[in-house]
Amino acid sequence: MNEFQTTKDLIVRDLDGIYLRARIDGHWQNRCLTDLVWNDVEAWINEKWSDCDPILRADFILKIAKHLHERLRALGDVTDIIVKFAPDLKCPDCGADIVKFAPDLKCPDCGADNMKTEMHMDKFQYGYGEKAVMLEAEIPFRICEICGFSCTDAEADDIRDAVVIKYIESQGAGKK
């Protein structure tokens, strides 16, 4: 491969541990797959493995998948990250689901860190008086497994806000 599309400005994190030689901004470097833009990774895989025996290619892909599985699991265990998908949010570049990292949840009542999350439909009023409407959204309720305290938080507020925005947009779509 000649020059990679990845620029030297991309933050090098060394997360995945699968290194290859990449010519970036005129200089050869060792870079992890996750420290390259996807187009470079895809081009590298196609260049190195497109003409090989399909069994070898499948074995190569399985080994990469196993390695990435182990690295991601270890990364999540070390950092105690829990990822959940944000409803209806898509990446503007690729259309993939956007994920949110759940905060460290501690019970505001008893201080325990045994808060679980349950998704429930929530009906709420938007507006006042004659123009008030009832909207609904599936939101996370935080429930302490020790004392039973339950509440919603900023994540639920964000979801409700998104429902209100969709409602406003739907009302404005027919007006000129």
Sequence and secondary structure as in RCSB ss.txt:
>XXXX:A:sequence
MNEFQTTKDLIVRDLDGIYLRARIDGHWQNRCLTDLVWNDVEAWINEKWSDCDPILRADFILKIAKHLHERLRAL
GDVTDIIVKFAPDLKCPDCGADIVKFAPDLKCPDCGADNMKTEMHMDKFQYGYGEKAVMLEAEIPFRICEICGFS
CTDAEADDIRDAVVIKYIESQGAGKK
>XXXX:A:secstr
  B S  TTS     S  EEEEEETTEEEEEEGGGS HHHHHHHHHHHHTTS HHHHHHHHHHHHHHHHHHHHHH
HHHHT  EEEEEEEE TTT  EEEEE      TTT  S EEEEEEEEEEEES GGG EEEEEEEEEEEETTT  E
E  HHHHHHHHHHHHHHHHHHHTT  
